[in-house]
Amino acid sequence: MVPRYPLILNPRARSERARRARHFVMEHATRFAIYATNSAEEAAELAQRFSEE
C-alpha cells in the first residue's frame, strides 16, 4: 500500500499560488490525506499531531 501524506490546506485561499497548489493537489489527490482547516490555530494543531505521529 502506498502511503498517503497528510496535507493541510486553507480552502479559502484565493491567491494565484493557492490556485496552483490546489491544481497540483487535485492531480495527485490519491497521494494525500487532505485536511481542510478553518483557522491558523487548527492548522498548527494538526501539524503538531502529524509531527508526533
C-alpha distance matrix in Angstrom:
0.0 3.8 6.4 9.1 12.4 15.4 18.2 21.7 24.1 27.6 27.9 31.7 31.6 33.7 34.3 33.5 31.0 29.2 29.4 27.8 25.0 24.4 24.4 21.7 19.5 20.0 19.2 15.8 15.2 11.6 11.0 13.0 13.9 17.6 20.5 23.9 26.8 30.4 31.9 31.6 31.8 28.8 26.8 28.0 27.1 23.5 23.3 24.9 22.4 19.4 21.2 21.9 18.3
3.8 0.0 3.8 6.5 9.5 12.9 15.3 19.0 21.3 25.0 25.4 29.1 28.7 30.7 31.0 30.2 27.5 25.9 26.2 24.4 21.6 21.3 21.2 18.4 16.3 17.2 16.3 12.7 12.6 9.3 7.8 10.2 11.8 15.3 18.4 21.8 24.6 28.4 29.6 29.1 29.6 26.8 24.4 25.7 25.3 21.6 21.1 23.0 21.0 17.6 19.3 20.6 17.3
6.4 3.8 0.0 3.8 6.3 9.6 12.4 16.0 18.7 22.4 23.2 26.8 26.5 28.8 29.1 28.7 25.8 24.1 24.9 23.3 20.1 20.0 20.6 17.7 15.3 16.8 16.5 12.8 12.2 9.5 7.1 8.2 9.4 13.0 15.6 19.1 21.7 25.5 26.4 25.8 26.1 23.4 21.0 22.1 21.6 18.0 17.4 19.2 17.2 13.8 15.5 16.9 13.7
9.1 6.5 3.8 0.0 3.8 6.5 9.1 12.6 15.1 18.7 19.5 23.1 22.9 25.3 25.9 25.6 22.8 20.8 21.6 20.4 17.1 16.6 17.6 15.0 12.2 13.8 14.1 10.5 9.2 7.2 4.9 4.6 5.7 9.2 12.0 15.5 18.2 21.9 23.1 22.7 23.2 20.4 18.0 19.6 19.2 15.4 15.2 17.5 15.6 12.3 14.7 16.4 13.5
12.4 9.5 6.3 3.8 0.0 3.8 6.3 9.9 12.7 16.4 17.8 21.2 20.6 23.2 23.5 23.4 20.4 18.6 19.9 18.6 15.1 15.2 16.7 14.0 11.3 13.8 14.4 10.9 10.0 9.4 6.3 4.6 5.8 8.3 10.6 13.9 16.1 19.9 20.6 19.7 20.4 17.9 15.2 16.4 16.5 12.9 12.0 14.6 13.3 9.8 11.8 14.2 11.9
15.4 12.9 9.6 6.5 3.8 0.0 3.8 6.6 9.9 13.5 15.1 18.5 18.2 21.2 21.8 22.3 19.4 17.1 18.9 18.3 14.5 14.4 16.7 14.6 11.5 14.0 15.6 12.6 10.9 11.1 8.9 5.7 4.7 6.0 7.2 10.6 12.5 16.3 17.0 16.2 16.8 14.1 11.5 13.1 13.0 9.3 9.0 11.9 10.6 7.6 10.3 12.7 11.0
18.2 15.3 12.4 9.1 6.3 3.8 0.0 3.8 6.4 10.2 11.8 15.1 14.6 17.5 18.1 18.6 15.8 13.4 15.3 14.9 11.1 11.1 13.7 12.0 9.0 11.8 13.8 11.5 10.0 11.5 9.6 6.1 6.0 4.9 6.0 8.4 10.4 14.1 14.8 14.1 15.4 13.0 10.0 12.2 13.0 9.6 9.2 12.7 12.4 9.8 12.2 15.1 14.1
21.7 19.0 16.0 12.6 9.9 6.6 3.8 0.0 3.8 7.1 9.5 12.4 12.2 15.5 16.4 17.7 15.1 12.3 14.8 15.2 11.5 11.4 14.7 13.7 10.9 13.6 16.2 14.5 12.7 14.7 13.2 9.6 8.6 6.2 4.8 6.0 7.0 10.6 11.0 10.4 11.9 9.6 6.6 9.3 10.5 7.7 7.8 11.5 11.7 10.2 12.5 15.3 15.0
24.1 21.3 18.7 15.1 12.7 9.9 6.4 3.8 0.0 3.8 6.1 8.8 8.5 11.8 13.0 14.6 12.4 9.2 11.6 12.7 9.4 8.9 12.6 12.5 10.0 12.3 15.3 14.5 12.8 15.6 14.6 11.3 10.7 7.4 6.2 5.0 6.2 9.2 10.0 10.0 12.4 10.5 7.8 11.2 12.8 10.6 11.0 14.6 15.1 13.9 16.1 18.9 18.8
27.6 25.0 22.4 18.7 16.4 13.5 10.2 7.1 3.8 0.0 3.8 5.4 5.7 9.3 11.2 13.6 12.1 8.7 11.2 13.2 10.7 9.9 13.7 14.5 12.5 14.3 17.5 17.4 15.6 18.7 18.1 14.8 14.0 10.4 8.6 5.7 5.5 7.0 7.9 8.7 11.6 10.3 8.4 11.9 13.8 12.4 13.2 16.5 17.3 16.7 18.8 21.5 21.7
27.9 25.4 23.2 19.5 17.8 15.1 11.8 9.5 6.1 3.8 0.0 3.8 5.6 8.4 11.1 13.3 12.7 8.9 10.1 12.8 11.0 8.9 12.5 14.1 12.1 12.8 16.4 16.8 14.8 18.0 18.3 15.2 14.4 10.6 9.4 6.1 7.2 8.1 10.3 12.0 14.7 12.9 11.7 15.4 16.8 15.2 16.3 19.7 20.0 19.3 21.8 24.4 24.2
31.7 29.1 26.8 23.1 21.2 18.5 15.1 12.4 8.8 5.4 3.8 0.0 3.8 6.2 9.5 12.4 12.5 9.1 10.5 13.8 12.6 11.1 14.4 16.4 15.1 15.8 19.2 20.0 18.3 21.7 21.8 18.9 18.2 14.4 12.9 9.3 9.1 8.5 10.1 11.9 15.0 14.0 13.2 16.6 18.4 17.4 18.4 21.6 22.4 22.1 24.2 26.8 27.0
31.6 28.7 26.5 22.9 20.6 18.2 14.6 12.2 8.5 5.7 5.6 3.8 0.0 3.8 6.0 9.1 8.9 5.9 8.0 11.0 10.1 9.6 12.8 14.6 13.9 15.2 18.2 19.0 18.0 21.6 21.3 18.6 18.5 14.9 13.9 10.9 10.8 10.9 11.4 12.1 15.6 15.2 13.5 16.5 18.9 17.9 18.1 21.5 22.7 22.0 23.7 26.7 27.0
33.7 30.7 28.8 25.3 23.2 21.2 17.5 15.5 11.8 9.3 8.4 6.2 3.8 0.0 3.8 6.7 8.1 6.0 6.7 10.1 10.6 10.1 12.4 14.9 15.0 15.8 18.4 20.0 19.4 23.1 23.1 20.8 21.2 17.6 17.1 14.1 14.4 14.3 15.0 15.7 19.3 18.9 17.3 20.2 22.7 21.6 21.7 25.1 26.4 25.5 27.1 30.2 30.5
34.3 31.0 29.1 25.9 23.5 21.8 18.1 16.4 13.0 11.2 11.1 9.5 6.0 3.8 0.0 3.8 5.3 5.1 6.3 8.8 9.8 10.6 12.4 14.4 15.3 16.6 18.6 20.1 20.2 23.9 23.4 21.5 22.4 19.1 18.9 16.4 16.6 16.8 16.9 16.7 20.5 20.5 18.3 20.8 23.7 22.7 22.2 25.6 27.2 26.0 27.2 30.5 30.9
33.5 30.2 28.7 25.6 23.4 22.3 18.6 17.7 14.6 13.6 13.3 12.4 9.1 6.7 3.8 0.0 3.8 5.4 5.0 6.3 8.6 9.9 10.6 12.5 14.3 15.4 16.8 18.7 19.4 23.1 22.6 21.2 22.7 19.8 20.3 18.2 19.1 19.8 20.0 19.7 23.4 23.2 20.7 23.1 26.0 24.6 23.8 27.3 28.8 27.1 28.3 31.8 31.9
31.0 27.5 25.8 22.8 20.4 19.4 15.8 15.1 12.4 12.1 12.7 12.5 8.9 8.1 5.3 3.8 0.0 3.8 5.4 5.2 6.2 8.7 9.9 10.7 12.3 14.3 15.6 16.8 17.6 21.1 20.1 18.7 20.3 17.7 18.2 16.6 17.5 18.7 18.6 17.8 21.4 21.2 18.2 20.4 23.4 21.9 20.7 24.2 25.8 24.0 24.9 28.5 28.7
29.2 25.9 24.1 20.8 18.6 17.1 13.4 12.3 9.2 8.7 8.9 9.1 5.9 6.0 5.1 5.4 3.8 0.0 3.8 5.4 5.0 6.1 8.5 9.8 10.4 12.2 14.2 15.3 15.4 19.0 18.4 16.5 17.6 14.6 14.9 13.1 14.1 15.4 15.8 15.5 19.0 18.4 15.7 18.3 21.0 19.3 18.7 22.4 23.6 21.9 23.3 26.7 26.7
29.4 26.2 24.9 21.6 19.9 18.9 15.3 14.8 11.6 11.2 10.1 10.5 8.0 6.7 6.3 5.0 5.4 3.8 0.0 3.8 5.4 5.2 6.2 8.7 9.9 10.6 12.5 14.4 14.8 18.5 18.5 17.1 18.5 15.6 16.6 14.7 16.4 17.7 18.7 18.8 22.3 21.3 18.8 21.7 24.1 22.1 21.7 25.5 26.3 24.5 26.2 29.5 29.1
27.8 24.4 23.3 20.4 18.6 18.3 14.9 15.2 12.7 13.2 12.8 13.8 11.0 10.1 8.8 6.3 5.2 5.4 3.8 0.0 3.8 5.5 5.0 6.3 8.7 10.0 10.7 12.6 13.8 17.4 16.8 16.1 18.2 15.9 17.5 16.4 18.3 20.1 20.8 20.4 23.8 22.8 19.9 22.4 24.9 22.7 21.8 25.5 26.4 24.2 25.5 29.0 28.5
25.0 21.6 20.1 17.1 15.1 14.5 11.1 11.5 9.4 10.7 11.0 12.6 10.1 10.6 9.8 8.6 6.2 5.0 5.4 3.8 0.0 3.8 5.4 5.1 6.2 8.6 9.9 10.7 11.5 15.0 14.0 12.8 14.8 12.5 14.1 13.4 15.4 17.6 18.3 17.8 20.9 19.7 16.6 19.1 21.4 19.0 18.1 21.9 22.7 20.4 21.8 25.2 24.7
24.4 21.3 20.0 16.6 15.2 14.4 11.1 11.4 8.9 9.9 8.9 11.1 9.6 10.1 10.6 9.9 8.7 6.1 5.2 5.5 3.8 0.0 3.8 5.4 5.0 6.1 8.6 9.9 9.7 13.5 13.5 12.1 13.6 10.9 12.6 11.6 14.2 16.4 17.8 18.1 21.0 19.3 16.7 19.8 21.6 19.0 18.8 22.6 22.9 20.8 22.8 26.0 25.1
24.4 21.2 20.6 17.6 16.7 16.7 13.7 14.7 12.6 13.7 12.5 14.4 12.8 12.4 12.4 10.6 9.9 8.5 6.2 5.0 5.4 3.8 0.0 3.8 5.5 5.2 6.3 8.8 9.7 13.3 13.7 13.3 15.4 13.5 15.7 15.1 17.9 20.1 21.6 21.8 24.8 23.0 20.3 23.3 25.1 22.4 22.0 25.8 26.0 23.5 25.4 28.6 27.5
21.7 18.4 17.7 15.0 14.0 14.6 12.0 13.7 12.5 14.5 14.1 16.4 14.6 14.9 14.4 12.5 10.7 9.8 8.7 6.3 5.1 5.4 3.8 0.0 3.8 5.5 5.2 6.3 8.3 11.5 11.0 11.0 13.9 12.6 15.3 15.5 18.3 21.0 22.2 21.8 24.6 22.8 19.8 22.4 24.2 21.2 20.4 24.1 24.3 21.4 23.1 26.4 25.2
19.5 16.3 15.3 12.2 11.3 11.5 9.0 10.9 10.0 12.5 12.1 15.1 13.9 15.0 15.3 14.3 12.3 10.4 9.9 8.7 6.2 5.0 5.5 3.8 0.0 3.8 5.4 5.1 5.3 8.8 8.6 7.8 10.2 8.9 11.8 12.4 15.5 18.5 19.9 19.9 22.3 20.1 17.3 20.0 21.4 18.3 17.9 21.6 21.3 18.6 20.7 23.8 22.3
20.0 17.2 16.8 13.8 13.8 14.0 11.8 13.6 12.3 14.3 12.8 15.8 15.2 15.8 16.6 15.4 14.3 12.2 10.6 10.0 8.6 6.1 5.2 5.5 3.8 0.0 3.8 5.4 4.9 8.5 9.8 9.5 11.6 10.3 13.3 13.6 17.0 19.7 21.8 22.3 24.6 22.2 19.8 22.9 24.0 20.7 20.9 24.5 23.9 21.4 23.8 26.6 24.9
19.2 16.3 16.5 14.1 14.4 15.6 13.8 16.2 15.3 17.5 16.4 19.2 18.2 18.4 18.6 16.8 15.6 14.2 12.5 10.7 9.9 8.6 6.3 5.2 5.4 3.8 0.0 3.8 5.9 8.5 9.5 10.6 13.5 13.0 16.4 17.0 20.4 23.3 25.1 25.2 27.6 25.3 22.6 25.4 26.6 23.3 23.0 26.5 26.0 23.1 25.2 28.1 26.2
15.8 12.7 12.8 10.5 10.9 12.6 11.5 14.5 14.5 17.4 16.8 20.0 19.0 20.0 20.1 18.7 16.8 15.3 14.4 12.6 10.7 9.9 8.8 6.3 5.1 5.4 3.8 0.0 3.8 5.6 5.7 7.4 10.7 11.1 14.7 16.2 19.5 22.8 24.4 24.3 26.3 23.9 21.0 23.6 24.5 21.0 20.5 23.9 23.2 20.0 22.1 24.9 22.8
15.2 12.6 12.2 9.2 10.0 10.9 10.0 12.7 12.8 15.6 14.8 18.3 18.0 19.4 20.2 19.4 17.6 15.4 14.8 13.8 11.5 9.7 9.7 8.3 5.3 4.9 5.9 3.8 0.0 3.8 5.4 5.5 7.9 8.1 11.8 13.4 17.0 20.3 22.3 22.6 24.3 21.6 19.1 21.9 22.4 18.9 19.0 22.4 21.3 18.4 21.0 23.5 21.3
11.6 9.3 9.5 7.2 9.4 11.1 11.5 14.7 15.6 18.7 18.0 21.7 21.6 23.1 23.9 23.1 21.1 19.0 18.5 17.4 15.0 13.5 13.3 11.5 8.8 8.5 8.5 5.6 3.8 0.0 3.8 5.6 7.8 9.6 13.4 15.7 19.3 22.7 24.7 24.9 26.2 23.3 21.0 23.5 23.5 19.8 20.0 23.0 21.4 18.4 21.0 23.1 20.4
11.0 7.8 7.1 4.9 6.3 8.9 9.6 13.2 14.6 18.1 18.3 21.8 21.3 23.1 23.4 22.6 20.1 18.4 18.5 16.8 14.0 13.5 13.7 11.0 8.6 9.8 9.5 5.7 5.4 3.8 0.0 3.8 7.2 9.4 13.0 15.7 18.8 22.5 23.9 23.6 24.9 22.2 19.5 21.5 21.8 18.1 17.7 20.6 19.3 15.9 18.1 20.4 17.9
13.0 10.2 8.2 4.6 4.6 5.7 6.1 9.6 11.3 14.8 15.2 18.9 18.6 20.8 21.5 21.2 18.7 16.5 17.1 16.1 12.8 12.1 13.3 11.0 7.8 9.5 10.6 7.4 5.5 5.6 3.8 0.0 3.8 5.7 9.2 12.0 15.1 18.8 20.2 20.0 21.2 18.4 15.8 18.0 18.2 14.5 14.4 17.5 16.2 13.1 15.7 18.1 15.8
13.9 11.8 9.4 5.7 5.8 4.7 6.0 8.6 10.7 14.0 14.4 18.2 18.5 21.2 22.4 22.7 20.3 17.6 18.5 18.2 14.8 13.6 15.4 13.9 10.2 11.6 13.5 10.7 7.9 7.8 7.2 3.8 0.0 3.8 6.7 10.0 13.0 16.7 18.3 18.5 19.2 16.0 14.0 16.4 15.9 12.2 13.0 15.8 13.9 11.5 14.6 16.5 14.2
17.6 15.3 13.0 9.2 8.3 6.0 4.9 6.2 7.4 10.4 10.6 14.4 14.9 17.6 19.1 19.8 17.7 14.6 15.6 15.9 12.5 10.9 13.5 12.6 8.9 10.3 13.0 11.1 8.1 9.6 9.4 5.7 3.8 0.0 3.8 6.5 9.8 13.4 15.2 15.7 16.9 13.7 11.8 14.7 14.7 11.2 12.3 15.6 14.3 12.4 15.6 17.7 16.1
20.5 18.4 15.6 12.0 10.6 7.2 6.0 4.8 6.2 8.6 9.4 12.9 13.9 17.1 18.9 20.3 18.2 14.9 16.6 17.5 14.1 12.6 15.7 15.3 11.8 13.3 16.4 14.7 11.8 13.4 13.0 9.2 6.7 3.8 0.0 3.8 6.4 10.0 11.8 12.6 13.4 10.1 8.7 11.9 11.6 8.5 10.3 13.4 12.3 11.3 14.6 16.5 15.5
23.9 21.8 19.1 15.5 13.9 10.6 8.4 6.0 5.0 5.7 6.1 9.3 10.9 14.1 16.4 18.2 16.6 13.1 14.7 16.4 13.4 11.6 15.1 15.5 12.4 13.6 17.0 16.2 13.4 15.7 15.7 12.0 10.0 6.5 3.8 0.0 3.8 7.0 9.4 10.9 12.3 9.4 8.4 12.1 12.4 10.1 12.1 15.2 14.7 14.3 17.2 19.3 18.8
26.8 24.6 21.7 18.2 16.1 12.5 10.4 7.0 6.2 5.5 7.2 9.1 10.8 14.4 16.6 19.1 17.5 14.1 16.4 18.3 15.4 14.2 17.9 18.3 15.5 17.0 20.4 19.5 17.0 19.3 18.8 15.1 13.0 9.8 6.4 3.8 0.0 3.8 5.7 7.6 8.8 6.1 5.9 9.7 10.1 8.9 11.1 13.8 13.9 14.2 16.9 18.8 19.0
30.4 28.4 25.5 21.9 19.9 16.3 14.1 10.6 9.2 7.0 8.1 8.5 10.9 14.3 16.8 19.8 18.7 15.4 17.7 20.1 17.6 16.4 20.1 21.0 18.5 19.7 23.3 22.8 20.3 22.7 22.5 18.8 16.7 13.4 10.0 7.0 3.8 0.0 3.8 7.2 8.4 6.7 7.9 11.1 11.7 11.6 13.8 16.1 16.4 17.4 19.8 21.5 22.0
31.9 29.6 26.4 23.1 20.6 17.0 14.8 11.0 10.0 7.9 10.3 10.1 11.4 15.0 16.9 20.0 18.6 15.8 18.7 20.8 18.3 17.8 21.6 22.2 19.9 21.8 25.1 24.4 22.3 24.7 23.9 20.2 18.3 15.2 11.8 9.4 5.7 3.8 0.0 3.8 5.3 5.2 6.4 8.7 10.0 10.9 12.5 14.4 15.6 16.8 18.6 20.4 21.6
31.6 29.1 25.8 22.7 19.7 16.2 14.1 10.4 10.0 8.7 12.0 11.9 12.1 15.7 16.7 19.7 17.8 15.5 18.8 20.4 17.8 18.1 21.8 21.8 19.9 22.3 25.2 24.3 22.6 24.9 23.6 20.0 18.5 15.7 12.6 10.9 7.6 7.2 3.8 0.0 3.8 5.4 5.0 6.2 8.7 9.9 10.4 12.3 14.3 15.3 16.4 18.5 20.1
31.8 29.6 26.1 23.2 20.4 16.8 15.4 11.9 12.4 11.6 14.7 15.0 15.6 19.3 20.5 23.4 21.4 19.0 22.3 23.8 20.9 21.0 24.8 24.6 22.3 24.6 27.6 26.3 24.3 26.2 24.9 21.2 19.2 16.9 13.4 12.3 8.8 8.4 5.3 3.8 0.0 3.8 5.4 5.1 6.2 8.7 9.8 10.6 12.4 14.3 15.4 16.7 18.7
28.8 26.8 23.4 20.4 17.9 14.1 13.0 9.6 10.5 10.3 12.9 14.0 15.2 18.9 20.5 23.2 21.2 18.4 21.3 22.8 19.7 19.3 23.0 22.8 20.1 22.2 25.3 23.9 21.6 23.3 22.2 18.4 16.0 13.7 10.1 9.4 6.1 6.7 5.2 5.4 3.8 0.0 3.8 5.4 5.1 6.3 8.6 9.9 10.7 12.4 14.3 15.6 16.8
26.8 24.4 21.0 18.0 15.2 11.5 10.0 6.6 7.8 8.4 11.7 13.2 13.5 17.3 18.3 20.7 18.2 15.7 18.8 19.9 16.6 16.7 20.3 19.8 17.3 19.8 22.6 21.0 19.1 21.0 19.5 15.8 14.0 11.8 8.7 8.4 5.9 7.9 6.4 5.0 5.4 3.8 0.0 3.8 5.5 5.2 6.1 8.6 9.9 10.6 12.2 14.3 15.5
28.0 25.7 22.1 19.6 16.4 13.1 12.2 9.3 11.2 11.9 15.4 16.6 16.5 20.2 20.8 23.1 20.4 18.3 21.7 22.4 19.1 19.8 23.3 22.4 20.0 22.9 25.4 23.6 21.9 23.5 21.5 18.0 16.4 14.7 11.9 12.1 9.7 11.1 8.7 6.2 5.1 5.4 3.8 0.0 3.8 5.5 5.0 6.1 8.6 9.9 10.5 12.4 14.4
27.1 25.3 21.6 19.2 16.5 13.0 13.0 10.5 12.8 13.8 16.8 18.4 18.9 22.7 23.7 26.0 23.4 21.0 24.1 24.9 21.4 21.6 25.1 24.2 21.4 24.0 26.6 24.5 22.4 23.5 21.8 18.2 15.9 14.7 11.6 12.4 10.1 11.7 10.0 8.7 6.2 5.1 5.5 3.8 0.0 3.8 5.5 5.1 6.2 8.7 10.0 10.8 12.6
23.5 21.6 18.0 15.4 12.9 9.3 9.6 7.7 10.6 12.4 15.2 17.4 17.9 21.6 22.7 24.6 21.9 19.3 22.1 22.7 19.0 19.0 22.4 21.2 18.3 20.7 23.3 21.0 18.9 19.8 18.1 14.5 12.2 11.2 8.5 10.1 8.9 11.6 10.9 9.9 8.7 6.3 5.2 5.5 3.8 0.0 3.8 5.4 5.0 6.2 8.6 9.9 10.7
23.3 21.1 17.4 15.2 12.0 9.0 9.2 7.8 11.0 13.2 16.3 18.4 18.1 21.7 22.2 23.8 20.7 18.7 21.7 21.8 18.1 18.8 22.0 20.4 17.9 20.9 23.0 20.5 19.0 20.0 17.7 14.4 13.0 12.3 10.3 12.1 11.1 13.8 12.5 10.4 9.8 8.6 6.1 5.0 5.5 3.8 0.0 3.8 5.4 5.2 6.1 8.7 10.0
24.9 23.0 19.2 17.5 14.6 11.9 12.7 11.5 14.6 16.5 19.7 21.6 21.5 25.1 25.6 27.3 24.2 22.4 25.5 25.5 21.9 22.6 25.8 24.1 21.6 24.5 26.5 23.9 22.4 23.0 20.6 17.5 15.8 15.6 13.4 15.2 13.8 16.1 14.4 12.3 10.6 9.9 8.6 6.1 5.1 5.4 3.8 0.0 3.8 5.5 5.2 6.3 8.8
22.4 21.0 17.2 15.6 13.3 10.6 12.4 11.7 15.1 17.3 20.0 22.4 22.7 26.4 27.2 28.8 25.8 23.6 26.3 26.4 22.7 22.9 26.0 24.3 21.3 23.9 26.0 23.2 21.3 21.4 19.3 16.2 13.9 14.3 12.3 14.7 13.9 16.4 15.6 14.3 12.4 10.7 9.9 8.6 6.2 5.0 5.4 3.8 0.0 3.8 5.5 5.2 6.4
19.4 17.6 13.8 12.3 9.8 7.6 9.8 10.2 13.9 16.7 19.3 22.1 22.0 25.5 26.0 27.1 24.0 21.9 24.5 24.2 20.4 20.8 23.5 21.4 18.6 21.4 23.1 20.0 18.4 18.4 15.9 13.1 11.5 12.4 11.3 14.3 14.2 17.4 16.8 15.3 14.3 12.4 10.6 9.9 8.7 6.2 5.2 5.5 3.8 0.0 3.8 5.4 5.1
21.2 19.3 15.5 14.7 11.8 10.3 12.2 12.5 16.1 18.8 21.8 24.2 23.7 27.1 27.2 28.3 24.9 23.3 26.2 25.5 21.8 22.8 25.4 23.1 20.7 23.8 25.2 22.1 21.0 21.0 18.1 15.7 14.6 15.6 14.6 17.2 16.9 19.8 18.6 16.4 15.4 14.3 12.2 10.5 10.0 8.6 6.1 5.2 5.5 3.8 0.0 3.8 5.5
21.9 20.6 16.9 16.4 14.2 12.7 15.1 15.3 18.9 21.5 24.4 26.8 26.7 30.2 30.5 31.8 28.5 26.7 29.5 29.0 25.2 26.0 28.6 26.4 23.8 26.6 28.1 24.9 23.5 23.1 20.4 18.1 16.5 17.7 16.5 19.3 18.8 21.5 20.4 18.5 16.7 15.6 14.3 12.4 10.8 9.9 8.7 6.3 5.2 5.4 3.8 0.0 3.8
18.3 17.3 13.7 13.5 11.9 11.0 14.1 15.0 18.8 21.7 24.2 27.0 27.0 30.5 30.9 31.9 28.7 26.7 29.1 28.5 24.7 25.1 27.5 25.2 22.3 24.9 26.2 22.8 21.3 20.4 17.9 15.8 14.2 16.1 15.5 18.8 19.0 22.0 21.6 20.1 18.7 16.8 15.5 14.4 12.6 10.7 10.0 8.8 6.4 5.1 5.5 3.8 0.0
